Amino acid sequence: MSAAIDMLWPGAPRDLSDDALIDSLAVAAPTVRANFVASIDGAATHDGRSGGLSGAADKRHFELLRRVTDVVLVGAGTVRDEGYGPMLVDEASQLWRERHGMPRHPVFAIVSGHLDLDPTSPIFTEAPVRPIVITTAGTDTTAFAAVAHVVAVGDEHVDLAAALAALRAMGHAQVLCEGGPSLFAAMLAADLIDELCLTVAPSLEGGDGPRIVGGDIPARSMRLVHVLRGGEELLLRDARALPTRTLVE
């Protein structure tokens, strides 16, 4: 059974349907949205993986975020740490995307400055949609020519603004960044993030593990769009500006 998600603010509708949730997430303007989960004391991982913090409501919301996006952007380190496979969404998401004129699965875009990825990985060989590899201009991309679209931008570091422009030129208006903390920090430093969806997991992790932002960034204020609750999890959505649509008119 699907995990129930209720609205806490604004308004208080209960047990929101997928359609109600998607109604706000499917914004019309080109958007770069980040999605993270963190413990109530700020840890971004449990036993070394963000997936260790994710409960049923977060998993449902995670799927809906992918449902409405064109491309999922992830750093190579996170791809390895979290054990990513080929970019797939569930059958309900596939049908929704098809009805809305989208490919059945979003595109997987991986950022890797040194291209330390395995071109024989299922990420590439079993991908339903040809992935995108984003790297620096001086990197040898020969091994990936047959399995991915290659975007080479920047010299010593990937030029993320140029990478985003390249994604938009391919027709990918809706971008979902799933991390990790270093990529998120770099995207924030380049002022490329429009929204943050953050699930607060009901756990205390302690220690000195990573936060969702891995590095120094300029201070930035965000505006709260909504607060959802699923079981013991809180799902927050903040934006640089209010979106055109919210769950409550």
C-alpha positions in Angstrom: 0.0 0.0 0.0 1.2 3.5 -0.8 2.5 5.6 2.1 -0.1 8.3 3.0 1.1 11.9 2.8 -0.8 14.7 4.4 -0.5 18.5 4.1 0.5 20.5 7.2 1.0 23.9 5.6 -0.6 25.7 3.8 -4.0 24.2 4.7 -4.4 20.7 5.9 -5.7 18.2 3.3 -5.1 14.6 4.3 -3.9 11.6 2.4 -2.9 13.4 -0.8 -3.2 11.6 -4.1 -0.3 11.3 -6.5 -2.2 13.6 -8.8 -2.5 16.3 -6.1 1.2 16.1 -5.3 2.2 16.2 -8.9 -0.1 19.2 -9.5 2.4 21.3 -7.6 5.6 19.6 -8.6 5.0 19.8 -12.3 5.9 23.5 -12.7 5.8 25.1 -16.1 9.0 27.2 -16.0 12.4 25.5 -16.5 13.5 24.5 -13.0 16.5 23.0 -11.3 15.2 21.2 -8.2 17.4 19.4 -5.6 16.2 16.5 -3.5 17.7 15.3 -0.3 17.0 13.5 2.9 18.6 14.4 6.3 18.2 13.3 9.9 16.7 15.7 12.5 20.3 16.5 13.6 21.4 17.3 10.1 23.1 14.1 9.0 22.8 13.3 5.3 23.6 9.6 5.6 23.0 6.5 7.7 25.7 3.9 7.5 27.3 5.8 4.6 24.2 6.1 2.4 21.4 8.6 2.2 19.1 5.8 1.3 19.5 4.5 4.8 17.5 7.5 6.1 14.7 7.2 3.6 11.3 5.9 4.8 8.1 5.0 2.9 6.9 8.6 2.4 10.2 9.8 1.2 10.4 6.9 -1.3 7.0 7.7 -2.7 7.9 11.4 -3.0 11.2 10.5 -4.6 9.4 8.6 -7.3 7.0 11.5 -8.0 9.9 13.9 -8.3 11.4 11.7 -10.9 8.1 11.3 -12.6 7.8 14.9 -13.5 11.5 15.6 -14.4 13.3 15.5 -17.8 16.8 14.7 -16.5 18.2 13.4 -13.2 21.5 15.0 -12.4 23.9 13.2 -10.0 27.6 13.4 -9.1 29.7 10.3 -9.9 30.7 9.8 -6.3 27.0 9.6 -5.3 26.3 7.2 -8.1 29.0 4.9 -6.7 28.1 5.4 -3.0 24.4 4.9 -3.4 24.7 2.0 -5.8 22.8 3.6 -8.7 21.7 1.4 -11.6 20.0 2.4 -14.8 17.6 5.3 -14.5 14.1 3.7 -14.3 10.8 4.9 -12.9 7.9 2.6 -12.0 5.0 1.6 -14.2 2.7 4.3 -12.9 5.3 6.9 -13.6 5.9 5.5 -17.1 2.2 5.7 -18.0 1.9 9.2 -16.6 4.9 10.4 -18.5 3.7 8.8 -21.7 0.3 10.5 -21.3 2.0 13.8 -20.9 4.2 13.4 -24.0 7.4 12.6 -22.2 9.8 9.6 -22.7 8.8 6.7 -20.4 11.9 7.3 -18.3 13.9 10.4 -17.4 17.5 10.8 -18.7 20.3 10.1 -16.3 23.0 12.7 -16.4 26.2 12.0 -14.4 28.8 14.7 -13.5 32.4 13.4 -13.4 35.3 15.7 -13.7 37.8 12.9 -14.3 35.3 10.5 -15.9 36.0 7.7 -13.4 33.0 5.7 -14.5 32.7 2.2 -15.9 31.2 2.3 -19.4 30.3 -1.4 -19.1 28.1 -0.7 -16.0 24.4 -1.4 -16.3 23.9 2.3 -15.8 24.9 2.5 -19.5 24.3 -0.9 -21.0 20.8 -1.3 -19.6 19.7 2.3 -19.8 16.2 2.7 -21.4 17.3 6.2 -22.5 20.8 7.1 -23.5 22.5 8.7 -20.5 24.5 11.9 -20.5 28.0 12.1 -19.1 29.2 15.6 -18.1 32.9 16.1 -17.8 35.8 18.5 -18.4 37.0 19.5 -21.9 40.4 17.8 -21.6 39.1 14.4 -20.5 39.4 11.4 -22.9 35.8 10.4 -23.6 36.4 7.8 -26.2 35.2 4.9 -24.0 31.8 6.5 -23.6 31.1 7.6 -27.2 29.0 4.5 -27.9 27.0 4.4 -24.6 26.3 8.0 -23.7 25.9 11.6 -24.9 29.1 13.4 -23.7 29.0 17.0 -22.6 32.6 18.4 -22.0 32.6 21.8 -20.4 35.2 23.6 -18.3 38.9 23.0 -18.0 40.0 22.0 -14.4 36.5 21.7 -13.2 33.1 21.0 -14.8 31.4 24.3 -15.8 28.0 23.6 -14.3 26.3 26.7 -15.8 27.5 25.6 -19.2 26.4 22.0 -18.5 22.9 23.2 -17.6 22.8 25.3 -20.8 23.7 22.1 -22.7 20.9 20.2 -21.0 18.4 22.9 -21.8 19.6 22.9 -25.4 18.8 19.2 -25.6 15.2 20.1 -24.5 15.6 19.1 -20.8 13.7 22.0 -19.0 13.1 20.2 -15.7 16.3 19.1 -13.9 16.3 17.1 -10.7 19.6 17.1 -8.8 20.0 14.1 -6.4 23.4 15.1 -5.1 25.6 14.5 -3.6 26.7 17.2 -1.2 29.7 18.4 -3.3 27.7 18.7 -6.5 24.9 20.5 -4.6 27.3 23.0 -3.1 28.8 23.7 -6.5 25.3 24.2 -8.0 24.4 26.6 -5.1 27.7 28.5 -5.5 26.9 28.9 -9.2 23.3 30.0 -8.3 21.8 27.3 -10.3 19.3 25.8 -7.8 15.7 27.0 -7.9 14.1 24.6 -5.4 15.0 22.2 -2.6 12.9 19.3 -1.5 14.2 18.1 1.8 12.8 15.1 3.8 13.5 15.2 7.5 13.9 11.7 8.7 12.9 10.9 12.4 16.4 9.9 13.6 19.4 11.2 15.4 22.6 10.1 13.8 25.3 12.0 15.7 29.0 11.8 14.6 30.6 14.1 12.0 29.0 12.6 8.9 28.2 14.7 5.8 25.5 17.3 5.5 23.4 17.9 2.4 25.8 20.7 1.4 29.4 19.7 1.2 31.4 22.9 1.3 31.2 26.6 1.7 28.5 28.5 -0.1 27.2 32.1 -0.1 24.4 32.5 2.5 21.1 32.3 0.8 17.5 32.7 1.9 14.7 30.5 0.6 11.0 30.7 0.7 8.9 27.9 2.2 6.4 26.5 -0.3 4.8 23.7 1.6 5.2 21.2 4.5 4.0 17.6 4.1 3.9 14.8 6.6 4.2 11.1 5.8 4.2 9.0 8.9 7.0 10.3 11.0 8.7 12.0 8.1 8.4 15.7 7.2 8.8 16.7 3.6 9.8 20.3 3.1 9.8 22.3 -0.2 11.6 25.6 -0.5 12.1 27.8 -3.5 14.0 30.9 -4.5 10.6 32.3 -5.5 7.0 31.1 -5.1 6.1 28.6 -7.9 3.2 29.2 -10.2 1.1 26.4 -8.5 0.8 25.1 -5.0 -1.2 22.3 -3.5 -3.7 24.7 -2.0 -5.0 27.7 -4.0 
